Amino acid sequence: MASGAREKVATGFAFAVIGAIAFSGKAIIVKLAYRYGVDAVTLIMYRMLFALPLFAGMAWWASRGRPPLACRDWLGVLGLGFSGYYLASFLDFAGLAYITASLERLILYLTPTLVLIIGWLLYRKRASRMQLLGTVISYAGVLLVFGHELTLAGADVAWGSALVFLSAVSYAFYLSYSGELVQRLGSLRLVGLATSVACGLCIVQFLLLRPLSAAQVAPEVVWLSLLNAMACTAVPVLLVMMAIERIGAGAAAQAGMVGPMSTILLGVWLLEEPFTLWIVAGTCLVLAGIFVFGRAARAAAD
């Protein structure tokens, strides 16, 4: 491999790893913000308020010189923005009020298996035995950590886990239905438009459900939300896109498997969350299951 090609691959993997770690930091920041008495509706409003200019700029940049969207494309953008970024984000924020950041990240890592299940239910797409094996291993790992947390924190863990799982389901529907629209609009344009829609929905939700006085929060919440919008929302999206451009989606996904482990380490360091053999075992099972699932999916595509 030529030195230029090696440098491109190394840069791609670096972007993918940094992007995955930055994405994982979202849960840590949300948990830190909850310590200041803010609720999910207000917290996600601040995050999306700060992120809106970034995503709107992304949509404008990707739309330059391209034809305007047709009515059906706008309907698709609205639907995907609602399910993939608004609903999934809100359910995730709400669930994090009840469970650890480590368990939240493991549940969200089940998204590829949920896409498979949706494909089977809606389109009767058959799964290979190895894909099913990877799915079973992944769910066993999540159930292991879930059972451990349930014994420590009680019924709230079940409610929080259900909310985060529904967040993963919502995002899986986004992935399942976005393929055709991505081909017509391009990934950067679609992400910019859909996330801008989600930002608007989160702001409107706050205005409908909370008085304006609820926006008066601790300064730490504002700064954490700004950090969340920049370092854990907009920047990772761009990093992962640049990684995919350099090394492909499959390799970027494999490099992104560092995400759950980084969440656990950051949770132990910043949130003083427990670090037990149960969590390590569950995380290893989830990562092993997703690895098996990913290899089987790529083999089936080839």
N, C-alpha and C positions, 0 to 999 in steps of 0.2 A: 504494500500500500504506500503510495506517495506521501511525502510529508504534508502536503496541502490537504489530502484526503484524511490523513490521521488527525490533523488539527481540527478539521471540520467535525469529525466524529467525536473527538474529545470535547469540543465546545458544545456540541449537541447534547451529550450526556451531562455536562455540567449544567446547562440550562434546564434540563429535565429534572435533575436532582434538586437544584435550588428552587425551581418552581414547585416541586412536590412538597418540600419543606415549608415553603412560604404558604402554600395552600393549607397545610396542616396547622400552621400557626393561627389560623382563624379561630379554631376552637379554643385555643389558649387565651386569646384576646377576649373572646366572648365571656369565658369563665371569669377572667379578671374583672371585666366590666360589671358583671352581675354582683360583685362584692360591694358596689356602690348603690345598690337598691334600685337599679333601673330594670324595666321589664322588657320582654322580647319585642313588643311593638315599637317602643321608643328606640331601642338599641338598633334594630334593623333599619329604622328610618334614618338614623344618623349615618349608618354605614352606606346606605344607598344614596343619601343626599350628597355625601362627599365623592362617591364613585360616579355619579351621574355625568358630571362634565367630562370625565375620562372616557366613559363608554360612548357618550354622544360624539366626542371628538373622534373616537375610533370608527364609529359608524359613518361620520362625514368623510373621513379620510378614505375608507374603503369604497365609498359610493361615488367618488370623483370620476367623472367621465363615463359613468355607467348609466344605463337607462333607468328611469324611475320604476318603483315597484308597482306591479299590477295589484288589483284588489285582492285576488286570492293569495298573493304573496304577503300582503299586509295582514290578512287573516291568519296566515301561518305564523308570521312573526309574533302577533299578539298571543296566539295559543301557546307557542313555544316559550315566549317570555313569561307567560303566566305559570306554566307547569315547571319549566326547567330552572328558572331563576327566582321568581317571586315565591311560589308555593314551596318549592324545595328549600329555599333559604329560610323562609319563615318557620317551617316545621323543624328545621335543623336548629335554629336559634332557640325555639321553644323547648326542644328536647334537651338541649345542653343545660337547662336550668335544673335538671333532675339527674343527669348521669355524668360520669367522668368524660374528659376529652378523649381518653384512650378508647373507651367503649364506643363513643360516637364515631371515631375514625374507622374502627373495625366494621361497624354496621354499614357505613357509607361505602366501604370497599366491596360490599356485596353487589354493588350496582351492575357490574357486567353479568352476573348470574341472573339478576332481575330482567335485564334486557333479553336474555335467553328465554326466560319463562314467558315474558310478554310475547316474544316471537312465536313461541309454541302455542300460546292461547289464542292469539289473533290471526296468525298466518299459518299455523300448523307446521312450523319449521322444526325439523327433527334435530335432536342433539345427539352427539356422539357419546359413547360410554365414558370416554376420558373427560368430556365436558361435565357429564353428570357426576363423575367421581370428584372432580375439582369443586363442583358446587357443594357436594355433601361435606367435603373436608372443610371448606370455608365456613359453612353454617355451623359445623361442629365447633370450630374455634370461637365463633361469636357466642354460641350458647354456653360454652365453657366460661368465658369472661362474664357473660350476663348472669349466669347462675351464681358466680362468686360475688358479684356486686349486689345481687338480690339478697343474699344472706347478710350483707353488711349494711345496706341502706334501706331495705324494705320495698314496699309496693311502688314508691315513687320511681324506682329504677325501671319497673315494667312500663309505666306511663311514658317516661322519657325515652326509653328504647323504642316504644311503638311510634312515637312522634318522629324520631330520627329514621326509623325504617320506612315510614310513609314518605319522608323526605327523599330517601333513596329511590322509592317507587316512582315518585313524581319526576325525578331526574331521569330515571330509566325510560319513562314515557317520552321525555324530551329527546333522548338519544335515539329511541326507536322511530320517531316520526320526523327527525331533523334531516335525514339523509338526502331526500329529494330536494329539500329547500337549500341545503348546503351546496348542492351541485348547481343550482340556479343562481344563488346569490353570492356564494363564496363564504368560507368559514369566518373570516374577519368581519365581513359586513353583517352576517347573520348574528354573530355574537354581540357586536356593537349595538345593533338594533334591538335584539331580544333583551339584552341586559338593560338597555335604556328604558324599555317598556316595564321591566321588573322594578327598576328604580322608581319610576313614576307610580306604580301600584303600591309600593311600600310607603311612599310619602302620602298618597291619598288615604291609605289604610290608617295611618297615624292621625290624619286630620279628621277622619270619620269616627274613630274610636277613642281618641284622647283629646282633652282640652289643650289649647296652646301652652298652658302653664306647665304641662307635662314635659315640654321641651327643655325646661330649666333643670338640668342635671348637673352632677358634679363635673368640674373641669376635666377630671381624669377620664370620664366617659367620653367626652368630646375628643380628647387626644387619642384614646384607644380606638375610637371609631374611625378617626382619620388614618391611623396606622393600619387598621383593618382594611379600609377602602383602598389604600395605596399598596402596601406591602403584601397583603394577603388576598387581594381581589384582582386589581387591574394588572399589577406586575406579573403575577404567576400566569395569568392568561396569555400574556405576550411571550413569556419565557417558554411555556409549553408549546405554543405555536411555532416559535423559532426552533425548538428542539425537534419537533415533528418534521419541519422543513429540512433539517440536517440529517437526522438519523431514522426517520420514519415513525409511524404511530406505534408499531409493536415495540420497538426498542425504547421509545419514550415511556410507554406504559410500564415496561419492566423496570426502568430506572426510577419511575415514580413509586415503586413499591417501598422505597425508603420512607414514604409518608407516615404510615402507622407507627413505625419505630421512632421517628422523630417526634411524633405527637406524645408518645409515652414518655420519652426522655424530657421533653419540655414540660409535660404535666408534672412529672416528679420534681423537676427543678423549680419551676415557677409557681405551681399550684399545690405542691406538697401532696400530690395524689399518691396512693399506695403503689409500690412496685413489688409484685409478688410472682411466684412461680406460675400461678394460675394465669396471670396476664401475659407472661412470657410465652407460656404454652399455647394459649389461645391465639396470640398474635402470630406465632410460628405456623399454626394450623391455617389461619386465614391466608397468610402469604403463600404457603405451600399450595393451598387450594386454588388461589387465583393464578399462581404460576402454572399449575397443571391445566387449569381452564384456558388460560391464554395460549399456551402451546397447542392445545387441542383445537382451539378456534382458528389459529393461524394455519394449522395443518388442513383443516376442513376448507378454509378459503383457497388454499393452494390446489 
